[in-house]
């Protein structure tokens, strides 16, 4: 873990920005990243992030989207070498203007804010992707093999959740097999637009943390507003109607098999990742207890695993 003094020096050298203070931001589940709020003497604030995982593609995406006028996407500052990041021994360093808003995970977004999120995602999905950006972005390949291998032991060990987990696992395998025979229009997707990655201010939302950006069918993002979980996105009819008005879409225009696939795959990603953290004795006890609570929530009757299983059954029956 890098010291605050080191980071302040790196920001000054790499971005020409002199910070007078640096305060850690505790939010986020990414164990491969550190985030701070840096402030200058004139009162201006910046989000400073040091990441040891993933790739820099998300920063190129946000630079491109903000540069072409897509709303609700914070633009990263350019380092002295011309890139929207710099490389340091502690990882990849990026800086962007601090958005003075509330985390949507901590408040109840208004209908106007859900509508604005719809507008933001519609603009993201409609954005042209230049060849140089497409070259560094991963494209959807219906990946699922490792997730399935990791999740099967969970289904065998937890009898109460075995049926739902087995349904989700089978759903991912079967849907991926069917979907692999079809072709889809790929658009630029955030891939993780839940409320933890939204900032709200007035009637506007800002979509942050683009580390998982991908070229994929739009259902990759829109699943979050269809699965029915309050943390994921609009969870009731009124909220969904507001979002749909902003995006300009209806249920009839979406592919139910893709929605089911992404719900099931996300369920497997979450259950395997949080279970690993709950069992990782190297982590502090508080972190493991929090991870275990999330696992219990995922496996509860109203949790993501059960909701994803319901979608898998519906698609199979339809």
Residue pairs with C-beta under 8 A, 6 or more apart in sequence:
1 34
1 90
2 34
2 50
2 88
2 90
2 91
4 22
4 24
4 36
6 90
7 22
7 36
7 48
7 50
7 90
7 93
8 19
8 22
8 38
10 86
10 88
10 93
11 17
11 19
11 38
11 46
11 48
11 93
11 95
12 18
12 19
13 80
14 79
14 80
14 86
14 88
14 93
15 77
15 78
15 79
15 80
15 86
15 95
16 80
17 38
17 40
17 46
17 77
17 95
18 40
18 41
19 38
19 39
19 40
19 46
19 48
20 39
20 40
20 41
21 38
21 39
22 36
22 37
22 38
22 39
22 48
23 36
23 37
23 38
23 39
24 34
24 35
24 36
25 35
25 36
25 37
25 47
27 35
27 103
27 105
27 196
28 35
28 196
28 209
29 196
30 51
30 53
30 209
30 211
31 277
32 51
32 52
32 53
32 54
32 91
33 49
33 50
33 51
33 52
33 53
33 91
33 211
34 49
34 50
34 51
35 47
35 48
35 49
35 50
36 47
36 48
36 49
37 45
37 46
37 47
37 48
37 98
38 45
38 46
38 47
38 48
38 95
38 98
39 45
39 46
40 46
44 97
45 97
45 98
45 100
46 77
46 95
46 96
46 97
46 98
47 74
47 95
47 96
47 97
47 98
47 99
47 208
48 93
48 94
48 95
49 93
49 94
49 95
50 88
50 90
50 91
50 92
50 93
51 91
51 92
51 94
51 211
52 90
52 91
52 92
53 211
54 211
54 212
55 136
56 83
56 84
56 85
56 92
56 136
57 136
57 137
57 138
57 213
58 209
58 210
58 211
58 212
58 213
59 76
59 83
59 84
59 85
59 94
59 210
60 84
60 133
60 136
61 133
61 137
61 188
61 210
61 213
62 73
62 74
62 75
62 76
62 84
62 96
62 210
63 75
63 76
63 78
63 84
64 127
64 130
64 133
65 73
65 124
65 127
65 188
66 73
66 74
66 75
67 75
68 127
68 128
70 120
70 123
70 124
70 127
71 116
71 119
71 120
71 123
71 204
72 116
72 117
72 119
72 120
72 123
72 204
72 205
72 206
72 207
73 120
73 124
73 206
73 207
73 210
74 96
74 97
74 99
74 206
74 208
75 96
75 97
76 84
76 85
76 94
76 95
76 96
77 84
77 94
77 95
77 96
77 97
78 84
79 85
79 86
80 86
84 94
85 92
85 93
85 94
86 92
86 93
86 94
87 93
99 199
99 201
99 206
99 208
100 201
101 199
101 200
101 201
101 204
101 206
102 199
102 200
102 201
103 195
103 196
103 198
103 199
103 200
104 113
104 195
104 196
104 198
104 199
104 200
104 205
105 194
105 195
105 196
105 198
105 231
107 200
109 117
109 195
109 198
109 200
109 205
109 239
110 200
110 203
111 238
111 239
111 242
112 203
112 242
113 200
113 203
113 204
113 205
114 234
114 239
114 240
114 242
114 243
114 246
115 203
115 242
115 243
115 245
115 246
116 203
116 204
116 205
116 246
117 193
117 198
117 205
117 207
117 233
117 243
117 246
118 242
118 243
118 244
118 245
118 246
118 247
118 248
118 249
119 246
119 247
120 205
120 207
120 246
121 190
121 193
121 207
121 218
121 221
121 222
121 247
122 246
122 247
122 248
122 249
124 187
124 188
124 189
124 190
124 207
124 221
125 187
125 188
125 189
125 218
125 221
126 187
127 187
127 188
129 137
129 187
129 188
129 215
134 215
137 188
137 213
137 214
137 215
138 214
138 215
139 186
139 214
139 215
139 216
140 184
140 186
140 214
140 215
140 216
140 217
140 220
142 176
142 179
142 180
142 261
144 172
144 173
144 176
144 265
144 268
147 172
147 265
147 268
147 269
147 272
148 169
148 172
148 173
148 268
150 268
150 272
151 165
151 168
151 169
151 268
151 271
151 272
152 169
154 161
154 165
154 271
154 272
154 275
155 161
155 162
155 165
155 166
155 169
156 162
158 165
158 299
160 299
161 299
161 305
163 309
164 299
164 305
164 306
164 309
165 271
165 299
165 305
165 309
167 309
167 312
167 313
168 264
168 267
168 268
168 305
168 308
168 309
168 312
169 264
169 268
170 312
171 260
171 261
171 264
171 308
171 309
171 311
171 312
171 313
171 315
171 316
172 261
172 264
172 265
172 268
174 312
174 316
175 257
175 260
175 261
175 264
175 312
175 315
176 261
178 257
179 257
179 258
179 261
184 217
184 255
184 258
185 217
185 218
186 215
186 216
186 217
187 215
187 216
187 217
187 218
188 213
188 215
189 213
189 214
189 215
189 216
189 217
189 218
189 220
189 221
190 197
190 207
190 210
190 212
190 213
190 221
191 212
191 213
191 214
191 216
191 220
191 221
192 209
192 211
192 212
193 207
193 221
193 224
193 233
194 224
194 231
194 232
194 233
195 230
195 231
195 232
195 233
196 231
197 207
197 208
197 209
198 205
198 206
198 207
198 208
199 205
199 206
199 208
200 206
214 220
217 255
217 258
219 254
219 255
219 258
219 259
219 262
220 258
220 262
222 247
222 249
222 254
222 259
223 258
223 259
223 262
223 263
223 266
224 232
224 233
225 232
225 233
225 234
225 240
225 243
226 233
226 240
226 251
226 254
226 259
226 263
227 233
227 259
227 263
227 304
227 307
227 308
227 311
228 235
228 307
229 235
229 304
229 307
232 304
233 243
234 240
234 242
234 243
244 250
256 311
256 314
256 315
256 318
257 315
259 311
260 308
260 311
260 312
260 314
260 315
263 304
263 307
263 308
263 311
263 312
264 308
264 309
264 311
264 312
266 304
266 308
267 298
267 304
267 305
267 307
267 308
267 309
270 294
270 298
270 304
271 295
271 298
271 299
271 304
271 305
274 291
274 294
274 295
274 298
275 291
275 295
277 283
277 287
277 288
277 291
278 288
278 291
278 292
278 295
279 288
280 288
281 288
283 291
297 303
298 304
298 305
299 305
299 306
300 306
